[in-house]
Amino acid sequence: MHEVRSFKPDPAVYAQFLARAGAHAADTWLISSNPFDVVGAAATGWRTVWVRRSPAQSFDPWGIEPTLEVSRLTELSGRLT
């Protein structure tokens, strides 16, 4: 992100998004198949979904878990509240 001069999972990137969107962390969802991105967003208070594309894939062991875990995006219907 040019304004922050950094990249995810730097907390400043997530904060910049919230500021530009006029959103609050607790009301914001990040959906990603990249564990580093899920960990970064969760560490800054966002709700997160990890798309686990393969049953063999493991989540990064940082002690931070996603709010939800799905294997495909179609599983999200009605679950983001």
N, C-alpha and C positions, 0 to 999 in steps of 0.2 A: 504494500500500500504506500503510495508516494508520500502522502501527508505524514505518515507515521515513520517512514523510512525503516520499516521492519516487516517481518513476515510472521504468519501464524506458526507456532502457537504463542507468540509474544502477547501478553495480556493487553498491551497498548493497541493492538490491531482490533481486538474484540471491543474494547472501549471506544475506539474511533467509530466502529460500525454503530454502536448504540447511540453515540452522540449525533451522528449524521442522520440516523433513522428516527431519532426521538423516542427510542424504545428503552425498556427496562430489562435488565438481565434475566430476572425471574420470569418474564413473559416471553422470552425469546428462545427459539429452538434452533439448534444446529443439527443437521442431518448429514452424516458422512460415513464413508467406509474407511476413512483414515483414522486409526486410533489416536494419533498425535493431535489431530484437530478436535476430536471429541474430548480428549483430556484437557486441552487448552481452553475450550469453551466451558467445560464443566468447572474448571478451576476458577473461572471468573464469574460463576453464578448462573450460567445459562443452563437450560434444560437441553439434553442431548439424546440423539438416537445414533446408535452404531449399526450400520448395515453390514452385517457379517456375511460376506459373500460366499464363504466356504466354511463348512463345519470344522475343518482342520485349522482355520485361522484362529489365533488367540489374541486376546486384548492385551495391550501393554500393561505390565505389572507395576503401575505407579500408585496403586491404592485409590484411584479415582475410577468410578464405574459410570457407564452411561445411564441415563434415566430409563431408556428403553433399548432393547436390542431386537433387531429384525433381520431376516435373511433376504428380504426383498421389499422394495418400496410399497408394493400393493398391500403389505401388512399394516401400513400406517393408518389406513382409513378408520376414522373415529377414535384414534388413540392419542392424538395430540390435543390435549385440552388444557 
